[in-house]
Amino acid sequence: WSSDVCSSDLLQSRLDVAGNPEGWTPDRVLASKAICVVVLGAIGALLAFRHPALLILTGGAGAVAGYFLPDVLIYNSGLKRQHRLALSLPEGLDLLTICVEAGLGFDAALAQVARNLKGPLAAEFARVLQEMQIGKSRAEAMRALAERTNVPELRAFVSALTQSAELGIPIANVLREQSKEMRVRRRQRAEAQAQKVPVKITFPLIGCLLPAMFVVVLGAGLIGIAHSLFHVFK
């Protein structure tokens, strides 16, 4: 029973990272695992139906692939969502800082960001507001937000907010500094991606451009050499 609870909690945490796709629950994921095991296992067995020696191997491989297929899909969805969350975080913090400095409270500023932005960050801020409305404190709701994400910048932002609340630091100052830091990190991330471009284009250059260049440059010479050798041997 305890192992089932741990498995359900782990699946729920993965679904939280993926944004809780509509209609997907831990029970439905487990059911889809069972269906995928049966279907892919049967397909693997049918592929080797005429070869009994490979029947168990292909059927077992299909069953294993079916068991892990839902996990891979959820993991891939979570990676894409966390990437979009990291990209939208600087813009969201800028808007949050502007709203707080304009005189709104933090909760009202969160509501403005959730209303005016689109994407996973707006959805997460809306969930934080909903959790606060049902009785959670601001610190608890923000800590739950940090647990639902793998973005280091968002975790640092939540940690800074909770510490500022405990130490009595004005939240506008914290938001201003966090917003500046997010812009710096976004610029550093863009520079890092730009530095990877020469390495990424090396292999297409070697595989596609250089052979064509060799054909153009050496083709005429090889044809002339072939004609000369043909006349000599003739």
JOZI-V417594 format. One record per residue. PHI is phi in whole degrees, 0 to 359 (999 if undefined). Layout:
# JOZI-V417594
phi=PHI
phi=PHI
This chain:
# JOZI-V417594
phi=999
phi=294
phi=294
phi=295
phi=295
phi=296
phi=296
phi=295
phi=295
phi=295
phi=296
phi=295
phi=295
phi=294
phi=293
phi=297
phi=296
phi=280
phi=91
phi=51
phi=307
phi=300
phi=87
phi=260
phi=232
phi=304
phi=295
phi=291
phi=296
phi=296
phi=295
phi=294
phi=300
phi=297
phi=296
phi=295
phi=298
phi=292
phi=293
phi=291
phi=297
phi=294
phi=298
phi=298
phi=291
phi=293
phi=296
phi=247
phi=297
phi=272
phi=234
phi=302
phi=294
phi=262
phi=299
phi=292
phi=295
phi=291
phi=295
phi=294
phi=296
phi=295
phi=294
phi=296
phi=297
phi=293
phi=293
phi=268
phi=300
phi=300
phi=297
phi=295
phi=296
phi=294
phi=297
phi=295
phi=296
phi=294
phi=299
phi=296
phi=292
phi=295
phi=294
phi=295
phi=295
phi=294
phi=291
phi=272
phi=296
phi=301
phi=296
phi=295
phi=290
phi=300
phi=295
phi=296
phi=295
phi=298
phi=294
phi=292
phi=291
phi=281
phi=117
phi=283
phi=287
phi=296
phi=296
phi=294
phi=294
phi=301
phi=297
phi=296
phi=296
phi=296
phi=278
phi=262
phi=263
phi=235
phi=114
phi=293
phi=294
phi=298
phi=294
phi=292
phi=295
phi=295
phi=292
phi=300
phi=297
phi=296
phi=294
phi=292
phi=288
phi=269
phi=123
phi=285
phi=284
phi=297
phi=295
phi=295
phi=294
phi=289
phi=295
phi=296
phi=298
phi=294
phi=287
phi=271
phi=226
phi=247
phi=277
phi=299
phi=296
phi=291
phi=296
phi=295
phi=296
phi=296
phi=297
phi=295
phi=294
phi=294
phi=292
phi=295
phi=293
phi=288
phi=267
phi=79
phi=281
phi=303
phi=291
phi=297
phi=295
phi=296
phi=296
phi=296
phi=292
phi=295
phi=296
phi=297
phi=295
phi=295
phi=295
phi=296
phi=294
phi=295
phi=294
phi=295
phi=294
phi=294
phi=295
phi=294
phi=295
phi=293
phi=290
phi=278
phi=298
phi=302
phi=291
phi=290
phi=273
phi=296
phi=292
phi=298
phi=296
phi=292
phi=278
phi=246
phi=280
phi=296
phi=301
phi=295
phi=295
phi=297
phi=296
phi=291
phi=285
phi=266
phi=299
phi=297
phi=296
phi=295
phi=296
phi=297
phi=296
phi=296
phi=297
phi=298
phi=296
phi=295
phi=292
phi=296
phi=291
phi=291
